[in-house]
Amino acid sequence: MTPRDAADANDKRDDGPGDGPGASRWSDLDRPPLNSVALRRALVREDGLWSSVEVVQRTGSTNSDLVALAAAGKVAEGAVLVAEEQDAGRGRLDRRWTAPARSGLFFSVLLKPAEVPVERWGWIPLLTGIAVATGLSRAAGVDTALKWPNDLLITVDGEERKAGGILAERAGADGVVVGIGVNVTLRADELPVPGAGSLALAGAVSTDRDPLLRAVLRSLEQWYGKWRDAGGDPAASGLQETYAAGCATLGRSVRAELPGDRSITGEAVAVDGDGRLVLATGEGVQEPVGAGDIVHLRPA
């Protein structure tokens, strides 16, 4: 089944996603459905990156679906798959990502950066983070920052909160599927954990998901094009400098929880050319961290 088939099948259903049998897609007027036709008209162009935009009412994981479609050769680079609701969404380190139907943006894109050496593909999640942060800042009017490597941070009542995340997965030998989840209208009583937030809770000037999604995808197209045109060079494309400027982790004391139950504590001083976070430890050693969970120990 292609994303279009899935979208058509779901559009014929009478019940709304996650609202119980027989509920209307319009049962929550604060959370209207996305307009897939308008999104395609705005984003899909012959000379552009986005080759298709499909919206399904409910799925387990847009990442898993798009990886499978890419493996079967059913989608081209630039395919975008959006779900109004996910019941098996995943974040980094296999964490679950759940949210009420139509309360956020839950989507995945397929990228095939043939012009870029594979060793530079590690920049794709960071690139996506920049695109999401800049796109939402413009369209929602919310000040955003990035926690290394790929969490979107906002401020709610003076407190730093996580409003979104990014997960990149290989799709065959030549592709990467990037999944993006952003809480848009999540209410205080719907937050899954105390440290979560949403654009609405941060005082967004707009929570209309159609223009928010368009803004993010246009920003991603722009940054991906710069990076690809530069052969994946993070300095020449401006990616490394921009990421450092928007990274809330830099300048902080942090703990890096690493695979194998190891941890390193130090000051985050840089993001190197490979996209790794460089920590200056108390022993005077600078250690690059390429994978792991980062805990902010004090404000910048």
C-alpha positions in Angstrom: 0.0 0.0 0.0 1.3 3.4 -0.9 0.9 6.5 1.3 -1.8 7.8 -1.1 -3.7 4.5 -0.8 -3.4 4.7 3.0 -4.6 8.3 3.0 -7.6 7.4 0.8 -8.6 4.5 2.9 -8.4 6.5 6.1 -10.3 9.4 4.6 -13.3 7.1 3.9 -13.6 6.1 7.6 -16.4 7.7 9.6 -14.7 7.5 12.9 -12.1 10.1 14.0 -8.6 9.1 15.0 -8.3 8.4 18.6 -11.7 9.8 19.5 -13.7 6.6 19.8 -16.1 4.7 17.5 -18.3 7.0 15.4 -16.6 10.2 16.4 -16.1 12.9 13.8 -12.7 14.0 12.6 -14.0 17.5 13.7 -14.9 16.4 17.2 -12.2 18.7 18.7 -12.7 22.0 17.0 -9.4 23.3 18.4 -7.6 20.6 16.5 -8.9 20.5 12.9 -7.5 18.0 10.4 -4.7 18.8 8.0 -5.6 19.7 4.5 -3.6 17.2 2.4 -4.7 18.6 -0.9 -3.6 22.2 0.0 -0.3 20.8 1.5 0.5 19.0 -1.8 -0.4 22.1 -3.8 1.9 24.3 -1.7 4.9 22.0 -1.4 5.2 19.6 -4.4 6.9 21.3 -7.3 8.8 19.9 -10.3 12.0 21.7 -9.3 11.6 21.1 -5.6 12.7 18.5 -3.1 9.3 17.3 -2.0 7.9 14.7 -4.4 4.8 13.6 -2.5 2.9 14.6 0.6 0.4 12.2 2.1 -1.6 12.4 5.3 -3.0 9.3 7.1 -5.4 9.5 10.0 -3.6 7.0 12.1 -0.6 4.7 12.0 1.9 3.0 14.3 5.0 5.0 13.2 5.5 7.2 10.1 9.2 6.3 10.2 8.5 2.6 10.1 6.0 3.0 7.3 8.3 5.2 5.2 11.3 2.9 5.7 9.2 0.0 4.5 7.9 2.0 1.5 11.5 3.1 0.6 12.7 -0.5 0.8 10.0 -1.6 -1.5 10.9 1.1 -4.0 7.4 2.7 -3.8 8.5 6.2 -2.9 11.1 8.6 -4.3 13.4 11.0 -2.5 11.3 13.8 -1.0 8.4 11.7 0.0 6.6 13.1 3.1 4.3 10.9 5.2 2.2 12.7 7.9 0.0 11.1 10.5 -2.8 12.8 12.5 -2.1 10.2 15.2 0.7 7.7 16.0 0.2 4.9 18.5 3.8 3.4 18.2 5.8 6.6 17.6 9.5 6.3 18.6 12.1 8.7 19.8 15.8 8.3 20.4 16.9 5.3 22.4 13.6 3.5 21.6 11.5 5.9 23.8 7.8 6.0 23.1 6.3 9.2 21.6 2.6 9.5 22.1 0.2 12.4 21.9 -3.6 13.0 21.3 -4.8 12.9 17.8 -4.2 16.1 15.8 -2.4 17.7 18.7 0.9 18.0 16.9 3.0 17.5 13.8 4.0 13.8 13.4 5.7 13.2 10.1 8.7 11.5 8.3 10.6 12.4 5.1 12.8 10.4 2.8 16.2 11.9 1.9 18.8 10.4 -0.5 21.9 12.6 -0.4 23.9 10.9 -3.1 26.2 13.8 -3.5 27.3 13.6 0.2 29.9 11.1 1.5 28.2 8.6 3.9 30.5 9.6 6.7 28.9 13.1 6.7 25.3 11.8 7.0 25.5 12.1 10.7 24.7 15.8 10.2 21.2 15.0 8.9 19.5 15.0 12.3 21.3 18.2 13.3 20.4 19.8 10.0 16.8 18.8 10.6 16.9 20.3 14.0 18.0 23.7 12.6 15.2 23.5 10.0 12.5 22.7 12.5 13.6 25.4 15.0 13.9 28.1 12.4 10.7 27.2 10.6 8.7 27.1 13.8 10.2 30.3 15.1 9.0 32.1 12.0 5.6 30.6 11.7 4.6 30.2 15.4 6.5 33.1 16.8 8.0 31.0 19.6 11.6 31.2 20.7 13.2 27.8 20.1 16.5 26.2 20.9 18.2 22.8 20.3 19.4 20.3 22.9 22.1 18.2 21.3 21.7 16.2 19.3 18.0 16.7 18.2 15.6 17.8 20.8 13.5 21.0 20.3 13.4 23.2 23.4 10.9 26.0 24.3 10.2 28.1 27.4 7.0 27.6 29.3 6.5 29.8 32.4 10.2 30.5 32.6 11.1 26.8 32.5 12.9 25.0 29.7 10.7 22.3 28.2 11.0 19.7 25.4 8.4 20.3 22.6 9.8 18.0 19.9 12.3 15.5 18.8 13.9 14.0 15.7 14.8 10.4 14.8 16.9 9.5 11.7 17.0 5.9 10.4 18.8 4.4 7.4 16.5 3.3 4.6 18.5 0.9 2.4 22.0 1.7 1.1 21.1 5.1 -0.3 18.5 6.7 1.9 17.7 8.2 5.3 14.2 8.5 6.8 13.9 11.4 9.2 11.0 11.4 11.7 9.9 14.6 13.3 7.4 15.0 16.2 6.4 18.4 17.6 3.8 19.1 20.2 1.6 21.9 19.0 -1.7 22.2 21.0 -0.9 19.8 23.8 -2.6 21.1 27.0 -1.0 21.1 30.5 -3.1 18.1 31.6 -2.1 16.1 28.5 1.7 16.4 29.0 3.2 12.9 29.1 6.0 13.9 31.5 6.7 17.0 33.6 9.5 18.2 31.3 7.4 18.3 28.2 5.8 21.3 26.6 4.0 22.5 23.5 3.9 25.5 21.2 0.5 26.5 22.6 1.8 26.5 26.2 4.8 28.6 25.1 2.5 31.3 23.8 2.6 30.6 20.0 1.0 33.3 17.9 -0.4 30.5 15.6 -1.1 26.8 16.2 -2.6 26.2 12.7 -0.7 23.0 11.8 -1.0 23.5 8.0 1.2 26.6 7.8 3.5 25.3 10.5 4.1 22.1 8.5 4.7 24.1 5.4 7.2 26.4 7.2 9.2 23.4 8.6 9.3 21.6 5.3 10.4 24.7 3.3 13.1 25.4 5.9 14.3 21.7 5.7 14.4 21.9 1.9 16.5 25.1 2.1 19.0 23.7 4.6 19.2 20.3 3.0 20.0 22.0 -0.3 22.8 24.1 1.1 24.3 21.1 2.8 24.0 18.9 -0.2 25.4 21.5 -2.6 28.4 21.8 -0.3 29.1 18.1 -0.5 28.0 17.7 3.1 30.7 20.1 4.4 29.1 21.5 7.6 31.4 24.6 7.7 31.0 25.6 4.0 27.2 25.1 4.2 26.9 27.3 7.3 25.4 24.3 9.2 28.0 24.0 11.9 28.0 27.7 12.8 24.2 27.9 12.8 23.8 24.8 14.9 26.2 26.1 17.5 24.4 29.5 17.6 21.1 27.8 18.3 22.3 25.0 20.6 21.2 25.4 24.2 23.6 22.7 25.3 26.8 24.6 24.6 28.2 26.5 27.5 26.5 24.3 30.0 27.7 21.7 32.5 26.2 18.4 31.3 26.3 14.7 31.9 26.6 12.4 28.9 25.1 9.0 29.6 26.8 6.7 27.1 26.2 3.1 25.9 27.6 0.5 28.3 26.4 2.3 31.4 29.3 4.9 31.1 28.9 8.6 31.8 31.0 11.7 31.3 30.5 15.0 33.1 31.9 18.3 31.8 31.2 21.5 30.1 29.8 21.4 26.5 32.3 23.5 24.6 31.8 22.8 20.9 30.1 20.8 18.2 32.9 19.4 16.0 33.0 18.8 12.2 31.5 15.4 12.6 28.5 16.7 14.6 29.8 15.4 17.9 29.4 17.2 21.2 32.8 18.1 22.7 33.0 18.0 26.5 35.7 19.6 28.5 36.1 17.5 31.6 37.5 18.4 35.1 40.7 16.6 34.2 41.4 19.1 31.4 40.5 16.6 28.7 38.3 17.3 25.7 36.1 14.3 24.8 33.9 14.1 21.8 30.5 12.4 22.3 28.9 10.9 19.2 26.0 9.1 20.8 24.3 9.1 24.1 21.8 10.9 26.3 22.7 14.4 27.4 21.4 15.8 30.8 21.7 19.6 31.3 23.0 20.1 34.8 22.8 23.9 35.0 21.4 26.8 33.0 23.6 28.5 30.4 
